[in-house]
């Protein structure tokens, strides 16, 4: 049992407070026909909303399972303490004025700490939240109107948790046919975090799937447990994580008990957990509906059928650039469909089946069955219903009947997709769900939902949930660094040298490369030089061509602090004279020749996730192309390879237009060695950039041509 069981599924509800909001909780429980005890608590009223009131908590028949506290912030703390002492099951704290007030109110932080202390081990949701709607049992700790309905006996539905009470209200008003089992708001998450709430909800057998509107993560380990349990229960999760824009991050300060993490790291974290991320509220709801009706998809392949070439074209164009796609029909499959339509119809995917079989249910059943026999992840029927106040929709149901029969005959999953949301009324959507067909409002939303469901299906096919080794983030991090391979050559005479700024240390390139070489990374041989003459001697000993660099300069190209492809003494001498005095010394390095492509491998320390790696197109094009992927560490070899293959740069690595193929295995080895170094130094590493990592032809390796390292003098506070 979860410690939240009594709060989430109460048999008695106490309501403390007066004014407008607390009596509304009583009214909503009555309206939803909650079968348990409803116990208003008010010091002077005999009844609240027509229900007998009690003068104090001590007068209640027993310790309540769930309590809505609708009093001011100071009194809220006293009520919470008394509930804990009574043995109550948990409480919703409606009042604001706690940590979310930030620096504007010195009392906010103190009061939130006092609230947590008063609660002890009794679950508390909030403060600064609307609370909870349990549509399965009709239990509402909710101080406002809502648009949902109570689930029927034996019916299931989606559960949604959001950190925004207003978004929660809006979501209950949806008319898309999505049945809801729970709607829950998280507020400040002072004591009980979003991941624990989610774990409590998915244990309910009446919950089919889970939607999370996330501003920040309460616990990395908690989300790992949630993802693993959701997979065990076969209950998919979709997330709408805000914070891509600076404005969004600034707007989330009203709920401050969780850390947002960098957006790229958050995205990588959700992907690793097998939780798809969508960016809009309509896509969020349609994904939940697809999860509820048919669950994850077996593949990213789609079919589309419509009686209009225009609709077929819109479907095809909307899929452009997405992972979900409409594959070309195999010859035998195409022939099966063609046989049902005759020679006058051009058979393709998406399919325009024409209107001449419209309202001919047997003919449509034959065509739809032939199309759905292709083993697609999801079969889509584009169908906008007419408005029934002015038109008849009788003929449209022949099409639905044919589609339903085709899906059943093939054991296939299907969705009816309306191009405009208003063209699929709620009662029609509910009827489609009853038939096992997903009603989806909007073409883009349909493809967003299909992509999310296919992603979950892909992740669930793996043997285990792809979590990181050990716990994650800050002091909870763990994991073993990958084995290192022998470095071909280590920079010689690389005596450690660093400058310091406050609590940060900036080793120069020579020192940084020496440390990376010790971790197994291939770096070009190099020498320090204190003078022009020493630079010439070093170049002669290393062998030409060489690069000459000014040490202690972070961005050498912009500062003119690097000279490349120097092939004789004269050019080295001239370059050394130009660079002398720019930095803390000179560094002569053998040039890497035969490069196929340049990568950047960057490591930063995220306050929530610990070391995070960015892998992308490197060199001078890094800011221009912005071609990158983000991985959490430790990263498995297959993750690194998948990230490389997902880059726009990858065709160069793969022998673009007859060019030599790059040493992909060596590139992956190098990335793993860099990540191993980052993990081994996670307590002190602030930033590491290897740019460029030059990847040569097959068998020639991958070489760190430049490295920037920033470390902390002491480990960060946990």
C-alpha positions in Angstrom: 0.0 0.0 0.0 1.1 3.5 -0.7 1.1 6.0 2.2 -1.2 8.1 -0.1 -3.9 5.4 -0.3 -6.3 6.9 2.3 -5.9 10.4 0.8 -6.4 9.4 -2.8 -9.2 6.9 -2.2 -10.9 8.2 0.9 -13.9 6.7 2.7 -14.3 10.0 4.7 -13.7 13.6 3.7 -13.3 16.4 6.2 -13.6 20.0 5.0 -12.1 22.8 7.2 -12.9 26.4 6.6 -15.7 28.8 5.5 -15.8 31.5 2.9 -16.4 30.5 -0.7 -14.0 27.6 -1.3 -14.5 25.2 1.5 -18.3 24.9 1.2 -17.7 24.2 -2.5 -15.8 21.1 -1.6 -18.9 19.8 0.2 -21.1 20.7 -2.7 -18.9 18.9 -5.2 -18.8 15.7 -3.2 -22.6 15.8 -2.9 -22.9 16.5 -6.6 -20.7 13.5 -7.5 -22.6 11.3 -5.0 -19.7 10.4 -2.9 -20.8 7.5 -0.7 -18.4 8.1 2.2 -18.6 10.5 5.1 -18.6 14.2 4.4 -17.6 16.2 7.5 -17.5 20.0 7.4 -15.6 21.6 10.3 -16.5 25.1 11.3 -16.3 26.8 14.7 -19.7 28.5 14.6 -21.9 27.0 11.9 -24.2 24.1 12.4 -24.2 23.1 8.8 -22.3 23.8 5.6 -23.9 23.4 2.2 -26.8 21.5 4.0 -24.4 19.0 5.7 -24.0 18.8 9.4 -20.9 20.7 10.6 -18.6 19.9 13.5 -17.2 22.5 15.7 -13.6 21.1 15.7 -11.5 18.2 14.3 -11.7 16.5 17.7 -15.5 16.3 17.4 -15.3 14.2 14.1 -16.6 10.6 14.2 -13.1 9.4 13.5 -9.8 10.5 12.0 -10.7 11.5 8.4 -9.0 9.8 5.5 -8.7 13.0 3.5 -9.1 16.6 4.6 -9.4 19.8 2.5 -7.9 22.7 4.5 -9.3 26.0 3.3 -8.1 28.5 5.9 -5.3 31.1 6.0 -1.6 30.0 5.9 -0.9 30.4 9.6 -3.9 28.5 10.7 -3.2 25.8 8.1 -0.1 24.8 10.0 -2.1 24.3 13.2 -4.7 22.2 11.4 -2.1 20.0 9.8 -0.5 19.4 13.1 -3.8 18.4 14.7 -4.7 16.1 11.9 -1.4 14.3 12.2 -2.0 13.8 15.9 -5.5 12.4 15.2 -4.1 9.9 12.7 -5.7 11.4 9.6 -4.9 10.0 6.2 -3.7 13.2 4.6 -4.5 16.7 3.7 -4.9 19.2 0.8 -3.4 22.6 1.7 -5.2 25.2 -0.4 -3.7 28.4 1.1 -1.0 30.3 -0.7 1.7 32.5 0.8 4.4 29.9 1.4 7.7 29.3 -0.5 6.3 30.5 -3.8 6.4 34.1 -2.5 10.2 34.0 -2.8 12.1 37.1 -1.7 8.9 39.2 -1.6 7.8 37.7 1.7 10.3 36.6 4.3 7.7 34.5 6.1 7.0 32.3 3.2 10.0 30.0 3.5 9.7 29.8 7.2 6.0 28.9 7.0 6.6 26.2 4.5 9.2 24.6 6.7 6.8 24.8 9.6 4.1 23.1 7.5 6.4 20.2 6.7 7.4 19.8 10.4 3.7 19.9 11.5 2.8 17.2 9.0 5.4 14.7 10.0 4.8 11.5 8.1 1.1 12.4 7.3 0.9 13.1 3.5 0.3 16.7 2.6 -0.4 17.9 -0.9 0.5 21.5 -1.7 0.3 24.1 -0.3 -0.9 26.5 -2.9 -2.9 24.0 -4.8 -6.5 23.1 -5.7 -6.3 19.5 -4.6 -7.8 16.3 -6.0 -10.7 14.9 -7.9 -11.3 11.2 -7.7 -13.8 10.5 -10.5 -13.7 6.8 -9.8 -15.2 7.1 -6.3 -16.8 10.5 -6.5 -14.4 11.9 -3.9 -13.6 15.6 -4.5 -11.2 17.7 -2.4 -11.8 20.4 -5.0 -13.0 24.0 -4.2 -14.4 24.9 -7.6 -16.6 23.7 -10.4 -15.2 21.2 -12.9 -16.3 19.6 -16.2 -15.7 15.9 -15.5 -18.1 13.1 -14.8 -18.0 10.2 -12.4 -16.7 6.9 -14.0 -19.3 4.2 -14.5 -19.0 0.9 -12.7 -16.2 -1.1 -14.2 -14.9 1.9 -16.3 -11.4 3.1 -16.3 -9.8 6.4 -17.3 -6.6 8.5 -17.4 -5.1 10.1 -14.4 -3.5 13.6 -14.7 -1.3 15.5 -12.4 -0.4 19.1 -13.0 1.5 21.8 -11.1 -1.0 24.4 -12.3 -4.4 24.5 -10.7 -5.9 26.6 -13.5 -4.7 24.2 -16.1 -6.2 21.4 -14.1 -9.6 23.2 -14.1 -9.3 23.7 -17.9 -8.4 20.1 -18.5 -11.6 18.9 -16.7 -13.6 21.0 -19.2 -12.3 19.0 -22.3 -15.0 17.6 -24.6 -12.8 15.2 -26.4 -14.3 12.0 -24.9 -11.3 11.3 -22.7 -12.5 9.6 -19.5 -10.7 10.8 -16.4 -10.1 8.7 -13.3 -8.2 11.4 -11.4 -7.3 15.0 -11.7 -4.6 16.1 -9.2 -2.7 19.3 -8.6 0.8 19.3 -7.0 1.2 22.9 -5.9 4.5 23.6 -4.1 5.3 19.9 -3.4 6.5 21.0 0.1 6.4 17.4 1.4 4.9 15.1 -1.2 6.4 15.3 -4.6 4.9 14.7 -8.0 6.5 11.4 -8.6 5.1 10.0 -5.3 1.6 11.3 -6.2 2.0 9.6 -9.6 3.0 6.3 -8.0 0.0 6.4 -5.8 -2.3 7.0 -8.7 -1.1 4.3 -11.1 -1.6 1.6 -8.5 -5.4 2.1 -8.9 -6.6 -0.6 -11.4 -9.1 1.9 -12.7 -6.3 4.1 -14.0 -5.4 3.2 -17.6 -2.6 5.7 -18.2 -1.0 8.8 -16.7 -0.4 12.4 -17.9 2.1 14.7 -16.2 2.3 18.4 -16.7 5.7 19.1 -15.2 7.4 22.3 -14.3 10.2 20.6 -12.4 11.2 17.2 -11.0 10.8 16.6 -7.3 13.1 13.6 -7.3 15.1 11.9 -10.0 15.1 8.6 -8.2 11.3 9.0 -7.7 10.8 9.4 -11.4 12.9 6.3 -12.0 10.7 4.3 -9.7 7.6 5.7 -11.3 8.8 4.7 -14.8 9.7 1.2 -13.7 6.4 0.6 -12.0 4.4 2.1 -14.9 6.1 -0.4 -17.2 5.4 -3.3 -14.8 1.7 -2.3 -14.8 1.6 -1.6 -18.5 0.3 1.9 -17.9 2.0 4.4 -20.3 2.9 7.9 -19.2 3.0 11.1 -21.3 4.6 14.3 -20.1 4.2 17.9 -21.0 7.3 19.5 -19.6 7.4 23.3 -19.7 10.6 25.3 -19.7 11.9 25.3 -23.2 11.8 29.1 -23.3 13.3 31.6 -20.8 9.9 33.1 -20.3 8.4 29.7 -19.3 11.2 29.1 -16.8 10.6 32.5 -15.3 6.9 31.8 -15.1 7.3 28.7 -13.0 8.7 30.4 -9.9 5.2 30.2 -8.3 5.9 26.5 -7.6 9.4 26.3 -6.2 9.8 23.0 -4.4 11.2 21.2 -7.5 14.1 21.8 -9.9 13.5 22.3 -13.6 17.0 21.2 -14.7 18.2 22.3 -18.1 15.6 21.7 -20.8 17.9 19.5 -22.9 18.8 17.4 -19.8 15.1 17.1 -18.9 14.3 15.9 -22.4 17.1 13.3 -22.2 15.9 12.1 -18.8 12.3 11.6 -19.9 13.5 9.7 -23.0 15.6 7.4 -20.9 12.7 6.7 -18.7 10.5 5.9 -21.7 8.2 8.8 -21.1 7.3 10.7 -24.3 7.2 14.5 -24.2 4.6 16.6 -26.0 4.5 20.4 -26.3 0.8 21.3 -26.4 -2.3 20.6 -24.3 -4.3 19.2 -27.3 -1.5 16.7 -28.1 -1.3 15.9 -24.4 -5.0 15.0 -24.2 -5.0 13.1 -27.5 -2.0 11.0 -26.5 -3.7 10.1 -23.3 -6.8 9.1 -25.2 -4.7 6.9 -27.5 -3.0 5.3 -24.5 -6.3 4.7 -22.8 -8.0 3.2 -25.9 -5.2 1.0 -27.4 -2.0 1.5 -25.4 1.5 1.8 -26.9 2.0 1.1 -30.6 4.2 -1.7 -32.0 5.8 0.5 -34.7 6.1 4.0 -36.1 4.3 2.9 -39.3 0.9 4.4 -40.1 -1.8 4.0 -42.7 -4.3 6.7 -43.6 -7.6 6.4 -45.5 -9.9 9.1 -46.6 -12.3 9.8 -49.4 -10.4 12.9 -50.4 -7.1 13.4 -52.1 -6.8 16.7 -50.3 -7.0 15.1 -46.9 -4.5 12.4 -48.0 -2.1 15.2 -49.0 -2.5 17.0 -45.7 -1.8 13.7 -43.9 1.3 13.1 -45.9 2.6 16.6 -45.5 2.0 16.7 -41.7 4.1 13.5 -41.4 7.0 15.1 -43.1 10.1 15.2 -40.9 8.5 13.0 -38.2 9.5 9.6 -37.1 6.0 8.3 -37.6 5.5 7.8 -41.3 3.3 6.4 -44.0 5.4 3.6 -45.7 5.0 2.8 -49.3 2.7 -0.2 -49.8 4.4 -3.5 -50.7 3.4 -4.9 -54.1 1.2 -7.7 -52.7 -0.4 -5.4 -50.2 -1.1 -2.8 -52.9 -2.7 -5.4 -55.1 -5.1 -6.5 -52.3 -6.3 -2.9 -51.9 -6.4 -2.3 -55.7 -8.7 -5.4 -56.1 -11.3 -3.8 -53.8 -11.3 -0.5 -55.6 -10.8 -1.3 -59.2 -8.4 0.3 -61.8 -9.8 3.8 -61.6 -8.4 4.5 -58.1 -4.7 5.2 -57.5 -3.7 3.1 -54.6 -1.1 4.7 -52.2 -0.5 5.4 -48.5 -2.1 7.7 -47.5 -5.1 6.3 -49.5 -7.8 8.3 -51.2 -10.4 5.6 -51.6 -12.7 8.0 -53.5 -16.4 8.7 -52.8 -17.9 6.2 -55.2 -18.0 3.6 -52.5 -19.4 6.1 -49.9 -22.2 4.7 -47.8 -21.6 1.2 -49.3 -20.6 -0.5 -46.1 -19.6 -3.9 -47.6 -17.4 -2.2 -50.2 -15.8 0.1 -47.6 -15.2 -2.9 -45.3 -13.4 -4.7 -48.1 -11.1 -1.8 -48.8 -10.5 -0.9 -45.2 -9.7 -4.5 -44.4 -7.3 -4.8 -47.2 -5.5 -1.6 -46.1 -5.4 -2.6 -42.5 -3.9 -6.0 -43.3 -0.4 -4.3 -43.7 0.6 -4.7 -40.1 0.8 -0.9 -39.4 1.4 0.4 -35.9 -1.8 2.5 -36.3 -4.5 2.7 -39.0 -6.1 6.1 -39.4 -9.4 7.0 -41.0 -9.8 10.7 -41.7 -13.4 11.5 -41.0 -15.0 14.8 -40.1 -18.6 14.5 -39.0 -21.2 17.1 -40.2 -22.8 19.4 -37.6 -25.9 17.6 -36.5 -27.9 20.7 -35.8 -28.1 21.4 -39.6 -27.2 18.1 -41.3 -27.6 14.4 -41.0 -24.6 12.2 -40.1 -26.3 8.9 -40.8 -24.1 7.9 -43.7 -20.9 8.6 -41.7 -21.7 5.7 -39.4 -21.6 3.2 -42.4 -17.9 4.3 -42.7 -17.3 3.8 -39.0 -19.0 0.4 -39.1 -16.7 -0.6 -42.0 -13.6 0.6 -40.2 -14.5 -1.2 -37.0 -15.1 -4.4 -38.9 -11.7 -4.0 -40.7 -9.8 -3.5 -37.5 -11.4 -6.5 -35.8 -10.7 -8.7 -38.8 -7.0 -7.9 -38.8 -6.5 -7.5 -35.0 -5.3 -4.0 -35.8 -5.4 -0.7 -33.9 -7.2 2.2 -35.4 -8.1 5.9 -34.9 -10.8 8.1 -36.5 -9.1 11.4 -37.1 -11.1 14.7 -37.5 -9.1 17.4 -39.3 -11.0 20.0 -37.1 -11.8 19.4 -33.5 -15.3 20.7 -33.7 -16.1 18.1 -36.3 -16.0 15.2 -33.8 -18.5 15.8 -31.0 -18.0 14.4 -27.6 -20.9 11.9 -27.8 -19.4 10.6 -31.1 -16.0 10.3 -29.5 -17.4 8.3 -26.6 -19.1 6.0 -29.0 -15.9 5.4 -30.9 -14.1 4.6 -27.7 -16.8 2.1 -26.8 -16.0 0.4 -30.1 -12.3 0.3 -29.3 -11.5 3.0 -31.9 -9.4 6.1 -30.8 -11.2 9.4 -31.6 -8.5 12.0 -32.3 -9.2 15.7 -32.8 -6.7 17.2 -35.2 -4.2 15.8 -37.7 -1.1 17.2 -36.1 -2.3 16.0 -32.8 -2.9 12.5 -34.2 0.7 12.3 -35.4 2.0 13.6 -32.1 0.0 11.0 -30.2 1.0 8.2 -32.6 4.7 9.2 -32.2 4.4 9.2 -28.4 2.7 5.8 -28.4 5.2 4.3 -30.8 8.1 5.6 -28.7 6.6 3.9 -25.6 6.1 0.7 -27.6 9.8 0.8 -28.7 11.0 1.4 -25.2 8.9 -1.3 -23.6 10.4 -3.9 -26.0 13.7 -3.5 -24.3 14.5 -6.0 -21.6 14.5 -3.5 -18.8 13.6 0.1 -18.2 16.7 2.1 -19.4 17.7 3.7 -16.2 21.1 5.0 -15.3 23.5 3.0 -13.1 22.6 3.8 -9.5 20.7 6.9 -8.4 21.0 10.1 -10.3 21.7 13.7 -9.7 24.0 15.4 -7.3 25.1 13.3 -4.3 22.8 10.5 -5.4 24.8 9.8 -8.6 26.4 6.5 -9.2 27.6 4.2 -11.9 30.9 2.7 -13.1 32.9 4.4 -15.8 33.4 2.5 -19.0 36.8 0.8 -19.5 39.4 2.9 -21.2 41.6 1.9 -24.1 45.2 2.7 -24.4 46.1 6.1 -25.8 48.2 6.0 -28.9 50.4 8.8 -27.6 50.2 11.1 -24.6 51.3 14.7 -24.7 54.8 14.9 -23.4 56.1 17.5 -21.0 52.5 18.5 -20.1 53.3 19.8 -16.7 49.9 20.7 -15.0 49.2 24.4 -15.2 46.0 26.2 -14.2 44.6 29.6 -13.3 42.0 30.1 -10.7 38.9 32.3 -10.4 37.1 32.2 -7.1 36.0 28.6 -6.6 36.8 27.5 -10.2 40.0 26.2 -11.7 40.9 26.5 -15.4 43.6 24.0 -16.4 45.2 25.0 -19.7 44.9 22.9 -22.8 48.1 21.0 -22.2 47.1 20.0 -18.7 43.5 19.2 -19.7 44.7 16.9 -22.5 47.2 15.2 -20.2 44.3 14.3 -17.8 42.1 13.1 -20.7 44.9 11.0 -22.2 45.4 9.4 -18.8 41.7 8.4 -19.0 42.3 6.7 -22.3 41.4 9.4 -24.8 43.6 9.7 -28.0 45.2 13.1 -28.1 47.8 14.3 -30.6 51.4 14.4 -29.2 52.3 17.9 -28.0 54.9 20.0 -26.2 54.9 23.2 -24.1 57.2 25.9 -25.3 58.3 28.9 -23.3 59.9 30.7 -26.2 60.0 30.9 -30.0 63.2 28.9 -30.1 61.6 26.1 -27.9 58.6 26.1 -30.2 60.8 25.4 -33.2 62.7 22.7 -31.4 59.4 21.0 -30.3 58.0 21.1 -33.9 61.1 19.5 -35.3 60.9 16.7 -32.7 57.2 16.1 -33.1 57.3 16.1 -36.9 55.4 18.3 -39.3 52.7 19.5 -39.9 52.0 21.0 -36.5 49.6 23.3 -34.9 50.8 26.2 -32.6 48.5 27.5 -29.9 48.6 30.1 -27.1 47.8 28.4 -23.8 45.3 29.9 -21.4 43.0 31.2 -24.1 39.5 29.7 -24.0 38.2 30.3 -27.5 41.4 30.3 -29.6 39.8 30.7 -33.1 38.0 33.9 -32.1 41.1 35.3 -30.4 43.5 34.4 -33.2 45.4 32.2 -30.8 45.9 29.2 -33.0 47.9 28.6 -36.1 47.3 25.4 -38.1 49.0 23.3 -40.7 52.5 24.7 -40.1 54.9 22.6 -42.3 58.4 24.0 -41.7 60.7 25.8 -39.2 60.1 29.2 -40.8 56.3 29.0 -40.5 56.6 27.8 -36.9 58.9 30.7 -36.0 56.7 33.3 -37.6 53.6 31.9 -35.9 55.3 31.7 -32.5 56.4 35.3 -32.8 52.8 36.3 -33.5 51.4 34.3 -30.6 54.0 35.1 -28.0 52.4 37.1 -25.2 48.8 36.2 -26.0 48.5 33.6 -23.3 50.4 31.8 -20.6 52.7 30.1 -23.0 52.9 28.2 -26.3 51.8 24.7 -27.1 53.1 22.8 -30.2 51.0 19.9 -31.3 51.1 17.4 -34.2 48.3 18.1 -36.7 45.6 15.5 -37.0 45.5 14.6 -40.7 42.8 12.7 -42.7 39.9 14.0 -40.7 36.5 13.0 -42.0 34.3 15.0 -39.6 34.6 17.1 -36.5 32.5 16.5 -33.4 32.0 18.4 -30.1 31.7 16.5 -26.9 30.7 18.8 -24.1 30.0 18.0 -20.4 28.2 20.3 -18.0 27.1 19.8 -14.4 23.4 20.1 -14.1 22.2 20.8 -10.5 19.5 18.1 -10.8 21.0 15.4 -13.1 24.7 15.8 -12.5 27.1 15.4 -15.5 25.2 15.9 -18.8 26.8 15.3 -22.2 26.1 17.2 -25.4 27.3 15.5 -28.5 27.1 17.2 -31.9 28.7 18.8 -35.0 31.9 20.5 -33.8 34.6 22.8 -35.0 33.8 26.4 -36.0 30.2 25.3 -37.1 29.0 24.3 -33.6 27.0 27.5 -32.9 25.9 27.9 -36.5 24.5 24.4 -37.2 23.2 23.7 -33.7 23.2 20.0 -34.5 23.4 18.1 -31.2 22.0 15.5 -28.9 22.0 15.4 -25.1 22.7 12.3 -23.1 22.6 11.7 -19.4 25.6 9.9 -17.9 26.5 7.1 -17.7 25.5 6.5 -21.3 25.5 3.1 -22.8 27.4 2.4 -26.0 24.2 2.0 -28.0 22.9 5.3 -26.7 26.0 7.1 -28.0 25.8 5.4 -31.4 22.1 6.3 -31.7 22.9 9.9 -30.8 25.6 10.0 -33.5 23.3 8.4 -36.1 20.7 11.0 -35.3 22.9 14.0 -36.1 22.6 15.8 -39.4 26.4 15.3 -39.6 26.1 11.5 -39.6 26.1 11.1 -43.4 29.6 12.5 -43.4 30.7 9.8 -40.9 28.9 7.2 -43.0 30.8 7.9 -46.3 28.6 10.7 -47.9 28.7 10.6 -51.7 31.6 8.2 -52.0 33.8 9.8 -49.4 35.7 7.4 -47.0 33.8 6.2 -44.0 34.8 7.5 -40.7 36.1 5.4 -37.8 32.7 5.3 -36.0 33.8 2.7 -33.5 36.8 4.9 -32.4 34.4 8.0 -32.2 32.1 6.0 -29.9 35.1 4.9 -27.8 36.3 8.5 -27.5 32.9 9.7 -26.4 32.7 6.9 -23.8 36.2 7.8 -22.5 35.2 11.4 -22.2 32.1 10.5 -20.3 34.1 8.1 -18.1 36.4 11.0 -17.2 33.4 13.2 -16.4 31.9 10.5 -14.1 35.2 9.8 -12.4 35.5 13.6 -11.6 31.8 14.3 -11.2 32.3 15.9 -7.8 34.5 18.6 -9.1 33.9 18.9 -12.8 32.0 22.1 -13.9 32.5 22.0 -17.6 34.4 20.1 -20.2 34.5 20.7 -24.0 36.4 18.6 -26.4 36.0 20.5 -29.7 36.9 19.4 -32.1 37.1 15.7 -31.7 38.4 14.9 -35.1 37.2 11.5 -36.5 39.4 10.1 -39.1 38.9 7.3 -41.7 38.2 3.7 -40.6 41.1 2.3 -38.6 42.7 5.8 -38.1 40.9 6.7 -34.8 39.3 9.8 -33.3 41.5 12.5 -31.8 40.9 15.3 -29.3 42.3 18.3 -31.1 41.3 20.8 -28.4 40.0 20.6 -24.8 38.6 23.1 -22.4 38.2 22.1 -18.7 36.8 23.9 -15.8 36.7 22.3 -12.3 35.5 23.3 -8.8 37.9 23.5 -5.9 35.3 21.7 -3.7 32.4 19.4 -4.5 29.0 21.0 -4.8 26.6 20.9 -1.9 24.1 18.0 -2.1 
